[in-house]
Amino acid sequence: MGILGWILVGLVAGIIAKLLMPGRDPGGCVVTPLIGIAGGLLGGWLGKIIFGVDSIDGFFELSTWIAAIVGSLIILLIYRLIVGRKQ
């Protein structure tokens, strides 16, 4: 999957993560895709480490999207914990 595919998966995964974990976050439209892209990478890495499977198979694979969304939720939670302390 190319860089444009990662950006698109990250954007959508970040939006889905924000829908599943609503709340006010600083950064808005800029932070959401970055969280999604980082979440996709984290989700793929965790899938390989924990389950021993290649969870990032392709753009249209369900495992890619699940890994990206779960990773985005984890990154969003960590982001909120860090940013929430500063405010």
Phi and psi restraints in degrees (range 20) as a CNS / XPLOR table:
assign (resid 1 and name C) (resid 2 and name N)
       (resid 2 and name CA) (resid 2 and name C) 1.0 -81.0 20.0 2
assign (resid 2 and name N) (resid 2 and name CA)
       (resid 2 and name C) (resid 3 and name N) 1.0 178.1 20.0 2
assign (resid 2 and name C) (resid 3 and name N)
       (resid 3 and name CA) (resid 3 and name C) 1.0 -63.3 20.0 2
assign (resid 3 and name N) (resid 3 and name CA)
       (resid 3 and name C) (resid 4 and name N) 1.0 -36.6 20.0 2
assign (resid 3 and name C) (resid 4 and name N)
       (resid 4 and name CA) (resid 4 and name C) 1.0 -66.3 20.0 2
assign (resid 4 and name N) (resid 4 and name CA)
       (resid 4 and name C) (resid 5 and name N) 1.0 -36.0 20.0 2
assign (resid 4 and name C) (resid 5 and name N)
       (resid 5 and name CA) (resid 5 and name C) 1.0 -64.4 20.0 2
assign (resid 5 and name N) (resid 5 and name CA)
       (resid 5 and name C) (resid 6 and name N) 1.0 -42.8 20.0 2
assign (resid 5 and name C) (resid 6 and name N)
       (resid 6 and name CA) (resid 6 and name C) 1.0 -62.6 20.0 2
assign (resid 6 and name N) (resid 6 and name CA)
       (resid 6 and name C) (resid 7 and name N) 1.0 -40.9 20.0 2
assign (resid 6 and name C) (resid 7 and name N)
       (resid 7 and name CA) (resid 7 and name C) 1.0 -64.2 20.0 2
assign (resid 7 and name N) (resid 7 and name CA)
       (resid 7 and name C) (resid 8 and name N) 1.0 -43.6 20.0 2
assign (resid 7 and name C) (resid 8 and name N)
       (resid 8 and name CA) (resid 8 and name C) 1.0 -66.2 20.0 2
assign (resid 8 and name N) (resid 8 and name CA)
       (resid 8 and name C) (resid 9 and name N) 1.0 -45.3 20.0 2
assign (resid 8 and name C) (resid 9 and name N)
       (resid 9 and name CA) (resid 9 and name C) 1.0 -61.6 20.0 2
assign (resid 9 and name N) (resid 9 and name CA)
       (resid 9 and name C) (resid 10 and name N) 1.0 -42.5 20.0 2
assign (resid 9 and name C) (resid 10 and name N)
       (resid 10 and name CA) (resid 10 and name C) 1.0 -62.8 20.0 2
assign (resid 10 and name N) (resid 10 and name CA)
       (resid 10 and name C) (resid 11 and name N) 1.0 -42.4 20.0 2
assign (resid 10 and name C) (resid 11 and name N)
       (resid 11 and name CA) (resid 11 and name C) 1.0 -61.0 20.0 2
assign (resid 11 and name N) (resid 11 and name CA)
       (resid 11 and name C) (resid 12 and name N) 1.0 -49.6 20.0 2
assign (resid 11 and name C) (resid 12 and name N)
       (resid 12 and name CA) (resid 12 and name C) 1.0 -68.2 20.0 2
assign (resid 12 and name N) (resid 12 and name CA)
       (resid 12 and name C) (resid 13 and name N) 1.0 -42.2 20.0 2
assign (resid 12 and name C) (resid 13 and name N)
       (resid 13 and name CA) (resid 13 and name C) 1.0 -63.8 20.0 2
assign (resid 13 and name N) (resid 13 and name CA)
       (resid 13 and name C) (resid 14 and name N) 1.0 -39.4 20.0 2
assign (resid 13 and name C) (resid 14 and name N)
       (resid 14 and name CA) (resid 14 and name C) 1.0 -63.6 20.0 2
assign (resid 14 and name N) (resid 14 and name CA)
       (resid 14 and name C) (resid 15 and name N) 1.0 -41.0 20.0 2
assign (resid 14 and name C) (resid 15 and name N)
       (resid 15 and name CA) (resid 15 and name C) 1.0 -66.0 20.0 2
assign (resid 15 and name N) (resid 15 and name CA)
       (resid 15 and name C) (resid 16 and name N) 1.0 -43.2 20.0 2
assign (resid 15 and name C) (resid 16 and name N)
       (resid 16 and name CA) (resid 16 and name C) 1.0 -64.0 20.0 2
assign (resid 16 and name N) (resid 16 and name CA)
       (resid 16 and name C) (resid 17 and name N) 1.0 -40.7 20.0 2
assign (resid 16 and name C) (resid 17 and name N)
       (resid 17 and name CA) (resid 17 and name C) 1.0 -61.5 20.0 2
assign (resid 17 and name N) (resid 17 and name CA)
       (resid 17 and name C) (resid 18 and name N) 1.0 -40.8 20.0 2
assign (resid 17 and name C) (resid 18 and name N)
       (resid 18 and name CA) (resid 18 and name C) 1.0 -65.9 20.0 2
assign (resid 18 and name N) (resid 18 and name CA)
       (resid 18 and name C) (resid 19 and name N) 1.0 -34.2 20.0 2
assign (resid 18 and name C) (resid 19 and name N)
       (resid 19 and name CA) (resid 19 and name C) 1.0 -70.1 20.0 2
assign (resid 19 and name N) (resid 19 and name CA)
       (resid 19 and name C) (resid 20 and name N) 1.0 -36.2 20.0 2
assign (resid 19 and name C) (resid 20 and name N)
       (resid 20 and name CA) (resid 20 and name C) 1.0 -76.8 20.0 2
assign (resid 20 and name N) (resid 20 and name CA)
       (resid 20 and name C) (resid 21 and name N) 1.0 -26.4 20.0 2
assign (resid 20 and name C) (resid 21 and name N)
       (resid 21 and name CA) (resid 21 and name C) 1.0 -126.1 20.0 2
assign (resid 21 and name N) (resid 21 and name CA)
       (resid 21 and name C) (resid 22 and name N) 1.0 73.6 20.0 2
assign (resid 21 and name C) (resid 22 and name N)
       (resid 22 and name CA) (resid 22 and name C) 1.0 -68.0 20.0 2
assign (resid 22 and name N) (resid 22 and name CA)
       (resid 22 and name C) (resid 23 and name N) 1.0 155.8 20.0 2
assign (resid 22 and name C) (resid 23 and name N)
       (resid 23 and name CA) (resid 23 and name C) 1.0 157.5 20.0 2
assign (resid 23 and name N) (resid 23 and name CA)
       (resid 23 and name C) (resid 24 and name N) 1.0 170.3 20.0 2
assign (resid 23 and name C) (resid 24 and name N)
       (resid 24 and name CA) (resid 24 and name C) 1.0 -88.2 20.0 2
assign (resid 24 and name N) (resid 24 and name CA)
       (resid 24 and name C) (resid 25 and name N) 1.0 122.0 20.0 2
assign (resid 24 and name C) (resid 25 and name N)
       (resid 25 and name CA) (resid 25 and name C) 1.0 -125.7 20.0 2
assign (resid 25 and name N) (resid 25 and name CA)
       (resid 25 and name C) (resid 26 and name N) 1.0 135.8 20.0 2
assign (resid 25 and name C) (resid 26 and name N)
       (resid 26 and name CA) (resid 26 and name C) 1.0 -71.2 20.0 2
assign (resid 26 and name N) (resid 26 and name CA)
       (resid 26 and name C) (resid 27 and name N) 1.0 148.2 20.0 2
assign (resid 26 and name C) (resid 27 and name N)
       (resid 27 and name CA) (resid 27 and name C) 1.0 109.5 20.0 2
assign (resid 27 and name N) (resid 27 and name CA)
       (resid 27 and name C) (resid 28 and name N) 1.0 -39.0 20.0 2
assign (resid 27 and name C) (resid 28 and name N)
       (resid 28 and name CA) (resid 28 and name C) 1.0 53.1 20.0 2
assign (resid 28 and name N) (resid 28 and name CA)
       (resid 28 and name C) (resid 29 and name N) 1.0 -121.5 20.0 2
assign (resid 28 and name C) (resid 29 and name N)
       (resid 29 and name CA) (resid 29 and name C) 1.0 -68.0 20.0 2
assign (resid 29 and name N) (resid 29 and name CA)
       (resid 29 and name C) (resid 30 and name N) 1.0 -20.3 20.0 2
assign (resid 29 and name C) (resid 30 and name N)
       (resid 30 and name CA) (resid 30 and name C) 1.0 -82.6 20.0 2
assign (resid 30 and name N) (resid 30 and name CA)
       (resid 30 and name C) (resid 31 and name N) 1.0 -42.6 20.0 2
assign (resid 30 and name C) (resid 31 and name N)
       (resid 31 and name CA) (resid 31 and name C) 1.0 -77.0 20.0 2
assign (resid 31 and name N) (resid 31 and name CA)
       (resid 31 and name C) (resid 32 and name N) 1.0 -34.1 20.0 2
assign (resid 31 and name C) (resid 32 and name N)
       (resid 32 and name CA) (resid 32 and name C) 1.0 -56.1 20.0 2
assign (resid 32 and name N) (resid 32 and name CA)
       (resid 32 and name C) (resid 33 and name N) 1.0 -51.5 20.0 2
assign (resid 32 and name C) (resid 33 and name N)
       (resid 33 and name CA) (resid 33 and name C) 1.0 -67.1 20.0 2
assign (resid 33 and name N) (resid 33 and name CA)
       (resid 33 and name C) (resid 34 and name N) 1.0 -33.0 20.0 2
assign (resid 33 and name C) (resid 34 and name N)
       (resid 34 and name CA) (resid 34 and name C) 1.0 -65.5 20.0 2
assign (resid 34 and name N) (resid 34 and name CA)
       (resid 34 and name C) (resid 35 and name N) 1.0 -41.0 20.0 2
assign (resid 34 and name C) (resid 35 and name N)
       (resid 35 and name CA) (resid 35 and name C) 1.0 -63.4 20.0 2
assign (resid 35 and name N) (resid 35 and name CA)
       (resid 35 and name C) (resid 36 and name N) 1.0 -40.9 20.0 2
assign (resid 35 and name C) (resid 36 and name N)
       (resid 36 and name CA) (resid 36 and name C) 1.0 -63.9 20.0 2
assign (resid 36 and name N) (resid 36 and name CA)
       (resid 36 and name C) (resid 37 and name N) 1.0 -43.9 20.0 2
assign (resid 36 and name C) (resid 37 and name N)
       (resid 37 and name CA) (resid 37 and name C) 1.0 -65.0 20.0 2
assign (resid 37 and name N) (resid 37 and name CA)
       (resid 37 and name C) (resid 38 and name N) 1.0 -47.0 20.0 2
assign (resid 37 and name C) (resid 38 and name N)
       (resid 38 and name CA) (resid 38 and name C) 1.0 -62.7 20.0 2
assign (resid 38 and name N) (resid 38 and name CA)
       (resid 38 and name C) (resid 39 and name N) 1.0 -38.1 20.0 2
assign (resid 38 and name C) (resid 39 and name N)
       (resid 39 and name CA) (resid 39 and name C) 1.0 -65.6 20.0 2
assign (resid 39 and name N) (resid 39 and name CA)
       (resid 39 and name C) (resid 40 and name N) 1.0 -37.5 20.0 2
assign (resid 39 and name C) (resid 40 and name N)
       (resid 40 and name CA) (resid 40 and name C) 1.0 -63.3 20.0 2
assign (resid 40 and name N) (resid 40 and name CA)
       (resid 40 and name C) (resid 41 and name N) 1.0 -42.9 20.0 2
assign (resid 40 and name C) (resid 41 and name N)
       (resid 41 and name CA) (resid 41 and name C) 1.0 -66.0 20.0 2
assign (resid 41 and name N) (resid 41 and name CA)
       (resid 41 and name C) (resid 42 and name N) 1.0 -43.1 20.0 2
assign (resid 41 and name C) (resid 42 and name N)
       (resid 42 and name CA) (resid 42 and name C) 1.0 -63.9 20.0 2
assign (resid 42 and name N) (resid 42 and name CA)
       (resid 42 and name C) (resid 43 and name N) 1.0 -44.7 20.0 2
assign (resid 42 and name C) (resid 43 and name N)
       (resid 43 and name CA) (resid 43 and name C) 1.0 -62.1 20.0 2
assign (resid 43 and name N) (resid 43 and name CA)
       (resid 43 and name C) (resid 44 and name N) 1.0 -41.4 20.0 2
assign (resid 43 and name C) (resid 44 and name N)
       (resid 44 and name CA) (resid 44 and name C) 1.0 -65.1 20.0 2
assign (resid 44 and name N) (resid 44 and name CA)
       (resid 44 and name C) (resid 45 and name N) 1.0 -41.0 20.0 2
assign (resid 44 and name C) (resid 45 and name N)
       (resid 45 and name CA) (resid 45 and name C) 1.0 -66.1 20.0 2
assign (resid 45 and name N) (resid 45 and name CA)
       (resid 45 and name C) (resid 46 and name N) 1.0 -44.9 20.0 2
assign (resid 45 and name C) (resid 46 and name N)
       (resid 46 and name CA) (resid 46 and name C) 1.0 -63.4 20.0 2
assign (resid 46 and name N) (resid 46 and name CA)
       (resid 46 and name C) (resid 47 and name N) 1.0 -37.5 20.0 2
assign (resid 46 and name C) (resid 47 and name N)
       (resid 47 and name CA) (resid 47 and name C) 1.0 -61.2 20.0 2
assign (resid 47 and name N) (resid 47 and name CA)
       (resid 47 and name C) (resid 48 and name N) 1.0 -39.8 20.0 2
assign (resid 47 and name C) (resid 48 and name N)
       (resid 48 and name CA) (resid 48 and name C) 1.0 -70.0 20.0 2
assign (resid 48 and name N) (resid 48 and name CA)
       (resid 48 and name C) (resid 49 and name N) 1.0 -42.6 20.0 2
assign (resid 48 and name C) (resid 49 and name N)
       (resid 49 and name CA) (resid 49 and name C) 1.0 -71.8 20.0 2
assign (resid 49 and name N) (resid 49 and name CA)
       (resid 49 and name C) (resid 50 and name N) 1.0 -49.3 20.0 2
assign (resid 49 and name C) (resid 50 and name N)
       (resid 50 and name CA) (resid 50 and name C) 1.0 -78.0 20.0 2
assign (resid 50 and name N) (resid 50 and name CA)
       (resid 50 and name C) (resid 51 and name N) 1.0 -47.9 20.0 2
assign (resid 50 and name C) (resid 51 and name N)
       (resid 51 and name CA) (resid 51 and name C) 1.0 -101.9 20.0 2
assign (resid 51 and name N) (resid 51 and name CA)
       (resid 51 and name C) (resid 52 and name N) 1.0 -10.8 20.0 2
assign (resid 51 and name C) (resid 52 and name N)
       (resid 52 and name CA) (resid 52 and name C) 1.0 68.3 20.0 2
assign (resid 52 and name N) (resid 52 and name CA)
       (resid 52 and name C) (resid 53 and name N) 1.0 26.8 20.0 2
assign (resid 52 and name C) (resid 53 and name N)
       (resid 53 and name CA) (resid 53 and name C) 1.0 -119.5 20.0 2
assign (resid 53 and name N) (resid 53 and name CA)
       (resid 53 and name C) (resid 54 and name N) 1.0 157.5 20.0 2
assign (resid 53 and name C) (resid 54 and name N)
       (resid 54 and name CA) (resid 54 and name C) 1.0 -85.9 20.0 2
assign (resid 54 and name N) (resid 54 and name CA)
       (resid 54 and name C) (resid 55 and name N) 1.0 93.0 20.0 2
assign (resid 54 and name C) (resid 55 and name N)
       (resid 55 and name CA) (resid 55 and name C) 1.0 -81.0 20.0 2
assign (resid 55 and name N) (resid 55 and name CA)
       (resid 55 and name C) (resid 56 and name N) 1.0 -7.6 20.0 2
assign (resid 55 and name C) (resid 56 and name N)
       (resid 56 and name CA) (resid 56 and name C) 1.0 -111.2 20.0 2
assign (resid 56 and name N) (resid 56 and name CA)
       (resid 56 and name C) (resid 57 and name N) 1.0 81.5 20.0 2
assign (resid 56 and name C) (resid 57 and name N)
       (resid 57 and name CA) (resid 57 and name C) 1.0 -89.4 20.0 2
assign (resid 57 and name N) (resid 57 and name CA)
       (resid 57 and name C) (resid 58 and name N) 1.0 -43.3 20.0 2
assign (resid 57 and name C) (resid 58 and name N)
       (resid 58 and name CA) (resid 58 and name C) 1.0 -173.5 20.0 2
assign (resid 58 and name N) (resid 58 and name CA)
       (resid 58 and name C) (resid 59 and name N) 1.0 170.5 20.0 2
assign (resid 58 and name C) (resid 59 and name N)
       (resid 59 and name CA) (resid 59 and name C) 1.0 -60.3 20.0 2
assign (resid 59 and name N) (resid 59 and name CA)
       (resid 59 and name C) (resid 60 and name N) 1.0 -40.2 20.0 2
assign (resid 59 and name C) (resid 60 and name N)
       (resid 60 and name CA) (resid 60 and name C) 1.0 -95.8 20.0 2
assign (resid 60 and name N) (resid 60 and name CA)
       (resid 60 and name C) (resid 61 and name N) 1.0 8.3 20.0 2
assign (resid 60 and name C) (resid 61 and name N)
       (resid 61 and name CA) (resid 61 and name C) 1.0 -83.1 20.0 2
assign (resid 61 and name N) (resid 61 and name CA)
       (resid 61 and name C) (resid 62 and name N) 1.0 135.5 20.0 2
assign (resid 61 and name C) (resid 62 and name N)
       (resid 62 and name CA) (resid 62 and name C) 1.0 -61.5 20.0 2
assign (resid 62 and name N) (resid 62 and name CA)
       (resid 62 and name C) (resid 63 and name N) 1.0 -37.0 20.0 2
assign (resid 62 and name C) (resid 63 and name N)
       (resid 63 and name CA) (resid 63 and name C) 1.0 -62.8 20.0 2
assign (resid 63 and name N) (resid 63 and name CA)
       (resid 63 and name C) (resid 64 and name N) 1.0 -33.5 20.0 2
assign (resid 63 and name C) (resid 64 and name N)
       (resid 64 and name CA) (resid 64 and name C) 1.0 -62.9 20.0 2
assign (resid 64 and name N) (resid 64 and name CA)
       (resid 64 and name C) (resid 65 and name N) 1.0 -46.4 20.0 2
assign (resid 64 and name C) (resid 65 and name N)
       (resid 65 and name CA) (resid 65 and name C) 1.0 -70.1 20.0 2
assign (resid 65 and name N) (resid 65 and name CA)
       (resid 65 and name C) (resid 66 and name N) 1.0 -40.6 20.0 2
assign (resid 65 and name C) (resid 66 and name N)
       (resid 66 and name CA) (resid 66 and name C) 1.0 -63.6 20.0 2
assign (resid 66 and name N) (resid 66 and name CA)
       (resid 66 and name C) (resid 67 and name N) 1.0 -44.7 20.0 2
assign (resid 66 and name C) (resid 67 and name N)
       (resid 67 and name CA) (resid 67 and name C) 1.0 -61.9 20.0 2
assign (resid 67 and name N) (resid 67 and name CA)
       (resid 67 and name C) (resid 68 and name N) 1.0 -42.9 20.0 2
assign (resid 67 and name C) (resid 68 and name N)
       (resid 68 and name CA) (resid 68 and name C) 1.0 -65.9 20.0 2
assign (resid 68 and name N) (resid 68 and name CA)
       (resid 68 and name C) (resid 69 and name N) 1.0 -40.8 20.0 2
assign (resid 68 and name C) (resid 69 and name N)
       (resid 69 and name CA) (resid 69 and name C) 1.0 -69.7 20.0 2
assign (resid 69 and name N) (resid 69 and name CA)
       (resid 69 and name C) (resid 70 and name N) 1.0 -44.8 20.0 2
assign (resid 69 and name C) (resid 70 and name N)
       (resid 70 and name CA) (resid 70 and name C) 1.0 -63.1 20.0 2
assign (resid 70 and name N) (resid 70 and name CA)
       (resid 70 and name C) (resid 71 and name N) 1.0 -44.0 20.0 2
assign (resid 70 and name C) (resid 71 and name N)
       (resid 71 and name CA) (resid 71 and name C) 1.0 -62.1 20.0 2
assign (resid 71 and name N) (resid 71 and name CA)
       (resid 71 and name C) (resid 72 and name N) 1.0 -39.2 20.0 2
assign (resid 71 and name C) (resid 72 and name N)
       (resid 72 and name CA) (resid 72 and name C) 1.0 -65.1 20.0 2
assign (resid 72 and name N) (resid 72 and name CA)
       (resid 72 and name C) (resid 73 and name N) 1.0 -38.8 20.0 2
assign (resid 72 and name C) (resid 73 and name N)
       (resid 73 and name CA) (resid 73 and name C) 1.0 -63.3 20.0 2
assign (resid 73 and name N) (resid 73 and name CA)
       (resid 73 and name C) (resid 74 and name N) 1.0 -40.3 20.0 2
assign (resid 73 and name C) (resid 74 and name N)
       (resid 74 and name CA) (resid 74 and name C) 1.0 -65.5 20.0 2
assign (resid 74 and name N) (resid 74 and name CA)
       (resid 74 and name C) (resid 75 and name N) 1.0 -46.8 20.0 2
assign (resid 74 and name C) (resid 75 and name N)
       (resid 75 and name CA) (resid 75 and name C) 1.0 -63.9 20.0 2
assign (resid 75 and name N) (resid 75 and name CA)
       (resid 75 and name C) (resid 76 and name N) 1.0 -40.2 20.0 2
assign (resid 75 and name C) (resid 76 and name N)
       (resid 76 and name CA) (resid 76 and name C) 1.0 -63.4 20.0 2
assign (resid 76 and name N) (resid 76 and name CA)
       (resid 76 and name C) (resid 77 and name N) 1.0 -40.9 20.0 2
assign (resid 76 and name C) (resid 77 and name N)
       (resid 77 and name CA) (resid 77 and name C) 1.0 -63.1 20.0 2
assign (resid 77 and name N) (resid 77 and name CA)
       (resid 77 and name C) (resid 78 and name N) 1.0 -46.0 20.0 2
assign (resid 77 and name C) (resid 78 and name N)
       (resid 78 and name CA) (resid 78 and name C) 1.0 -62.8 20.0 2
assign (resid 78 and name N) (resid 78 and name CA)
       (resid 78 and name C) (resid 79 and name N) 1.0 -42.4 20.0 2
assign (resid 78 and name C) (resid 79 and name N)
       (resid 79 and name CA) (resid 79 and name C) 1.0 -59.7 20.0 2
assign (resid 79 and name N) (resid 79 and name CA)
       (resid 79 and name C) (resid 80 and name N) 1.0 -44.0 20.0 2
assign (resid 79 and name C) (resid 80 and name N)
       (resid 80 and name CA) (resid 80 and name C) 1.0 -66.9 20.0 2
assign (resid 80 and name N) (resid 80 and name CA)
       (resid 80 and name C) (resid 81 and name N) 1.0 -36.6 20.0 2
assign (resid 80 and name C) (resid 81 and name N)
       (resid 81 and name CA) (resid 81 and name C) 1.0 -65.8 20.0 2
assign (resid 81 and name N) (resid 81 and name CA)
       (resid 81 and name C) (resid 82 and name N) 1.0 -41.8 20.0 2
assign (resid 81 and name C) (resid 82 and name N)
       (resid 82 and name CA) (resid 82 and name C) 1.0 -71.9 20.0 2
assign (resid 82 and name N) (resid 82 and name CA)
       (resid 82 and name C) (resid 83 and name N) 1.0 -49.2 20.0 2
assign (resid 82 and name C) (resid 83 and name N)
       (resid 83 and name CA) (resid 83 and name C) 1.0 -71.0 20.0 2
assign (resid 83 and name N) (resid 83 and name CA)
       (resid 83 and name C) (resid 84 and name N) 1.0 -33.3 20.0 2
assign (resid 83 and name C) (resid 84 and name N)
       (resid 84 and name CA) (resid 84 and name C) 1.0 -63.7 20.0 2
assign (resid 84 and name N) (resid 84 and name CA)
       (resid 84 and name C) (resid 85 and name N) 1.0 -30.9 20.0 2
assign (resid 84 and name C) (resid 85 and name N)
       (resid 85 and name CA) (resid 85 and name C) 1.0 -71.8 20.0 2
assign (resid 85 and name N) (resid 85 and name CA)
       (resid 85 and name C) (resid 86 and name N) 1.0 -31.4 20.0 2
assign (resid 85 and name C) (resid 86 and name N)
       (resid 86 and name CA) (resid 86 and name C) 1.0 -75.6 20.0 2
assign (resid 86 and name N) (resid 86 and name CA)
       (resid 86 and name C) (resid 87 and name N) 1.0 -21.5 20.0 2
